[in-house]
Amino acid sequence: MKLENIKIVMVGTTHPGNIGAAARAMHNMCIANLTLVDPQCPIGEIAYSRASGANALLDNRQTCDQLAQAVADCNYVIATSARHRSLAWPELDPEGLAVKLSSMDENDRVALVFGREHSGLTNDELQLCNHMVSIPTNPEFSSLNLASAIQVLCYEIYRRQASQPAVKAPEPQDMRASSGEVERYFEHLQQVLESTGFMDPKQPGLIMQRLRRLYLRSELTRNEINILRGMLSAIEKRRN
C-alpha cells in the first residue's frame, strides 16, 4: 500500500509537545496525514517548536470530534494499546503490522490510532478497530512516550514499504469496506437482532462486542457487506 494512504490518529492528546514530536516522527518516515480527535490542548508555539520543521503536517492536520468520524474513510483501523482487555482482541507486534500493511493494495486506507497519554483508548473506541498492536517493552517499565510509540510503528512500516512493490488494486466490489460502511452494517445488524428478539435491547451484554470482533477480524469487502445487508433486509421484509 502507499504511505500517503496511512493516517496517524491521535485521540484526546493533552500536551502540544507530543503532537509536535509526533509530526516530526511521521515526517522522518514519509507519513504525512495527521488527524487529531478531540485534542485537549492548543496547537501553537510549543507544538511547532517540537515539530522541528515538520510544520506542514501541523498546518494540514484534520480535527474531528469523534474517532468514528476520523476513521470512517479507512478500510483498516489499528489500535495501539499497552493494556490487556477483558475481551481479547486480535493483536500484532510492530513488525507483524508492517508485514500486514505491505500485503494490502495501493488503494487501501489505514488509520493507526493512538490514545490518551494517561488512559489510552476506551473500550468503545477499540470497538472501531480491526486489530490492536502492542510494542514489546520492559515489563517493569512499559510506558512509552506517545511520539516514541508513533516513531517505532512508522519506522517499521517505512522500512517494510520501501522494499516492497505496490500491490495492484482489486476491482471496486472486492475492495475492503470502509470503517463507515462496516459501522452502518453493525447498526443494521443490531436493529434486526433486537427486532427479532434474538437480543434484548436493554441487555445486549457482550453479543455485539463479540460479533464486532468476528466481523472486523474478517476484513469484509464491499461486496460482502452488500450481501450481509441484503440478508438483513430480506429478514426484515419477511417479518413485515
N, C-alpha and C positions, 0 to 999 in steps of 0.2 A: 504494500500500500504506500501511498505518498505521505511524506512527512507533513505536507501542508494540510492534510486531512485529519491531523491529530490536534485536539484541543486539550489544554490543561484547564481544569475547572477547580477553582478554589472556593470552598464553602465557608462562609461566616468568618473569614480571616480577621483577626483583631489588631495585627501590627502591620503598619505600612511598609516597614523594612522587610518583612517576609515576602510581601508582594513584589517589591523591587528586586530582591535577591532571586525570587523565582523567575522573574522576567530575564534576568541575566543568565541564569542556568538554562533556560529554554533557548535563548538566543545562541548560546555556546553550541547547542546541538541542533540548530536549524529548525526548531519548532516555534512557530510564531503566533499561534492562536491562544489567547488568554481570555478566559471568562471568569468573572467574579460573581458569586452568588451571595446576595445579602451581606456585602462587606461591612465590617464593624469599625472601619477606620477611614480617614480621608486618604486619597491618592494624590499626595502633594510632594513637597520637597524631599521628605525622608525616603519615600518610595523611589523617586527619580535618582536620588543620590546612590541608593543601594543597587539600582539597576545598572550603574556604571556604563552608560552608553546605550543600553537596550531600550531607549526611550520610545521607539516606535511601537513596541509591544504594549507599553502602558497607554500610549496615545490611542491605539486601535483596539483596546480591550472592550469586551462586551460585559454588560452588567445585567443580571437577572434577579428577580425576587425569589424564585424557587428553583431547586435543582431540576425538577421535571421540565421546566421551560428551557434550561440551559442545555439539556441533552436530548431534546425532542427530535432533533435532526440527525442524531447519531445512530449508527447501526450496531455499535458495540460499546458498552459502558463498563469501565473497570473502576472499582472502588479500591482505595488504599486504606489499610487498617492494620494496627498492631494489636488490636483486641480480639480475643476469641468470642464468638457469638453463641447464644443458646441454640440457634438454628444454624447448623453448619452450612457454609456457602462454598461453591467451587473456588478453589484457591490456586494461585500461581505464585512463583517467585519471579524476580525481575527478569532473569534470563528466559524463563518459560513464557513470560508475557511478550518479550521481544520476538521469540520464535513464533508465537501465535500471531502476532501482528504481521510478521513477514510473509505469512501464508495468505493473508487477506488480499482482496483485489484492489485495484487502484482507485475505485470509486467509493470504497467503504470509508465511513467517517467514524472516528473513535474519540471517546472522551475518557481522560484519566482524571478521576475525581479525588480531591484531597480535602479532608475535613478540617474542622476547627483545631487550633493549636492544642487546646487543653482537653477536648472531649471527642474529637474525631467526627465521624458521621453518625447520624441517628439510624435506628433500625428501619424507619420509614424511608430514609434516603437510600439505604442499602438495597431496599426492595426494587429500586430502579436499575440495579446493576447486574450485568451478566456474570461477572467474576469478581473476586477480591484478590488483591496482590499484597503480599507482605514482604518486607525487606529483612533478610536474616541479620540479626544484630546480637550483641552481647546480651544474654538473657537477664543479666543482673543490671543492665543499663540499656534498655531497648528504645528509649525515646530519641527519635531523630528530629533535628530541626526541619521545619517544613520545606524550606528551599533545598536542603540537603537531600531530602527524600525525592523531590522533583528532579534534582540533578542526577541521582542514581538511575531512576527509571528512564529519563530522557537519554542518558548516555547509553544504556543497554539497547534502547530502541534505535538510536542513531547508528551505533556500531553494527547492529544486525542489518539495518536497512541499507547502509552504504555498500554492503557486499552482496545484496540480493537483487535480481532482476525484477521488474514490475510484473505483477500477476494480472493477466488480461481480465477486464471486467466481464461479468456474466451478462446474459440477457436481462432486461429490466425486471421481468417477473421472477427471475431467480436471484435477484439481489437480496441481501439481508434486509429485513424490515427495520424501519427506524424505531427508535425508542418511543416516539409519539404514536406510531401505528400499533406497537405492542401494547402501550398503555390503554389505547382505545379498545383493543381486544379484551384486556383484563376487565375493563369496565363492563363490556358487553357480557363477558363470561359470568361475572359476579351477579349481574342483573338476572340472567337466566337461571343460575343456580339458586338464587333466592326465590324467584317466581315459581320454580318447580318444587320447592320445598326441600331440596337437597341440602340447603344451607340456611340456617337461621340468621336473618339479617341482624338480629340483636346479639347473637353469639357466634360469630363466624370462626372464632378460635384460630387455629393455625392453618386452616384449609387453604385460604387464598395465598398465604405465605408459601406453603409447600407447592401449590400449583405454579406460583410465580417462579420458584426455584426450578421446577421441572421445565417450564417453557423457556425461561431465559437461558438455561443450560443447552437447550436445543438449537439456539440461534436461528430462529424462524425466518424464512424468506417471505417476501411479499405475497407470493403465490400461496404459501402455506397459511398465512394469516387470512387471506381471502377465503380459502377453503374452510378454515375453522369458523370464521364469522358466518359463512354461508350455512354451515351446520347449525349454528346457534339460531340463525334467522328461521331455518326450517322448523326447529323445535318450537320457536315462538309462534309461527304460523299454524302449526299443528295444534297447539294448545288453544289458540284463539278460534 
